[in-house]
């Protein structure tokens, strides 16, 4: 009988999931877990014994040639490049957050239309009925027949479209690759159709990844194309949107509002806010601290996926969600 394969779970996040991974695996694995920051010597001893690693950034990768597979337990992989990973090692990432983020987006859209949490509930706590009731007071809006434009139609965009359709919304989508999904998307736009999508949408949802082509893509000129009562939401990457231009558009009332879950920087002791501009003072902005994907269910799905990919490696099956193959000598 051959010895089991060894997987090294490296880092605090991976370390905390070791027992769950052991229980979820259907093939035979030796599961080792270590936090390189806390016990660097132990990490150095274990890393060269690994057939597979589940990790974020680590001090170094093995050099012995045993490693076959590196699983990132989340989506972002901008911190890693092929020339940093041993040659031949398959690197995969993990999604499973798309439905959670889509729910966050729908919640924000409903809040802009209904104002239940930011208007109606505070009003009634102050005034009881006051001047408002079923036939008086300010009208709310509906999502029905509103147009949502999704910039970057991938895993997240598809789940947003699915939920938007349940609310009888019109769905526009823009991405480099046009997908034929007529049940979810009414109109597709290729790379040249961004301006048309912006002009036609009541809600613009940024789901695009960050790349040299997308950095600053939503600039002052493109924000000016949006309807004056449109809302921009970003759950992709912050630098896709020009930081100064969006602040200016919101502060001037050029667009109705925004929801931001991704930010241009993390706060520090000198300035705890995630932007050089005082976004936190804008009344027409809904803010969340990059938490739109954070749920118990999402974490469980991600680690079930990690175990599934390890099982696929053990069985000699094709790995899911490959990102690239390492090239380092």
GIKAFEN-V833706 format. One line per field, one symbol per residue. ss: DSSP state (H for helix, E for strand, - for the rest). phi: phi as a letter, one per 20 degrees, with the letter a starting at -180 (. if undefined). burial: I if it has 24 or more other C-alpha atoms within 12 Angstrom, else O. A space follows every 10 residues. Layout:
# GIKAFEN-V833706
ss=???
phi=???
burial=???
This chain:
# GIKAFEN-V833706
ss=----EEEEEE -HHHH--HHH HHHH----EE EEEE-----H HHHHHHH--- -EEEE----- --------EE E--------- -HHH-E---E EE-----HHH HHHHHHHHHH HHHH-HHHHH HHHHHHH--- --E--E---- ------EEEE E---HHHHHH HHHHHH---E EEEE------ ------EEE- HHHHHHHHHH --EEEE---- -------E-H HHH------- EEEE---HHH E-HHHHHHHH H-----EEEE ---------- --------HH H---EEE--- -----HHHHH HHHHHHHHHH HHHHH----- -EEEE--E-
phi=.ffffddded ogffgfdgff fgfefddece ddbbdgfecf ffgffeffee ebcdaegcga dfdenefdbc deebefcffc cgfedggnfe dcdcdmdfff ffffffgfff ffedmfeecf fggffeclfl edafdbnffe ddegmfdddd enecgfgfff ggffffemee ddbcafdede cffdcfbdce gedgfffgfe eecddedffe bgfefmfedg ffffffffde cdcccecgff dfffffgfff femfcfrbcc ddcfaefcff bfeebfdfgf eefecddbel dfeebgffff fffffgffff ffffemeffe lfdadfcff
burial=OOOOIIIIII IOOIIOIIOO IIOIIOIIII IIIIIIOOOO OOIIOIIIII IIIIIIIIOO IIOOOIIIII IIIIIIIOOI OOOIIIIOII IIIIIIIIII IIIIIIIIII IIIOOOOOOI OOOOOOOOOO OOOOOOOOOO OOIOOIIIII IIIIIIIIII IIIIIOOOII IIIIIOOOIO OOOIIIIIIO OOIIIIIIII IIIIIIIIII OOOIOIIIIO OIIIIIIOII IIIIIIIIII IIIOIIIOII OOIIIIIIII IIIIOOOOOO OOOIIOOOII OOOIIIIIIO OIIIOOOIIO IIIIIIIIII IOIIOOOOII IOIIIIOOO
